[in-house]
Amino acid sequence: GDSVTQMEGPVTLSEEAFLTINCTYTATGYPSLFWYVQYPGEGLQLLLKATKADDKGSNKGFEATYRKETTSFHLEKGSVQVSDSAVYFCALSELAGANSKLTFGKGITLSVRP
Amino acid sequence: ETGVTQSPTHLIKTRGQQVTLRCSSQSGHNTVSWYQQALGQGPQFIFQYYREEENGRGNFPPRFSGLQFPNYSSELNVNALELDDSALYLCASSLPPGQGAFYGYTFGSGTRLTVV
């Protein structure tokens, strides 16, 4: 079945540092890939997405490129801010699936210190 | 446009009791999915409703059941609550199945259920 693997956390960075959060996936078909962010006490917010190989999703300075050859969708940001502190989830959804459910990784907590 | 709203925000129940959680979908969305997020884990798919019928189910026992109404809102019912049911329950709405994978899902803020 489908699965998503995220790097182990937590991650602590200083403000303005470069961020990379690794994500790899296993899927039977051709999934869409997503990054969701969860701020303390809140639900999930869609951060960015990519629906086919080599697509780059971007939002709020975050970027991720759909790499089919390495089955990866790593999240990057050039300069993190304290307000980026949250839990980040990588997820996939099969386009051809009957219900296109989301399969999530375990998430990683990012803390950015001033 | 209105987002996804869930109620209640917090709930404490006793083991063996039954609980009903509610979700109103985002305007324009007709598909609702429910997820369980245990502490420190990623959300796990419970089931999805489309056209008032269950359209796929994850690895959850039958005591987890749901409904979808003509206005696309939805309920999640859990019978015979167990301590392990303590979690954040998230509702997500989307365009019809398949399109959700392309356009994404909108999540509510969740209901925090504690079973004691």
Interface residues (C-beta under 8 A of the other chain):
Chain A: V4 P31 S32 F34 Y36 E42 G43 L44 Q45 L46 K49 T51 F89 A91 S93 E94 L95 A96 G97 A98 N99 S100 K101 L102 T103 F104 G105 K106 G107
Chain B: V4 Q6 S33 Y35 G40 Q41 G42 P43 Q44 F45 Q48 Y50 N55 G56 G58 L90 A92 S94 P97 G98 Q99 G100 A101 F102 G104 Y105 T106 F107 G108 S109 G110
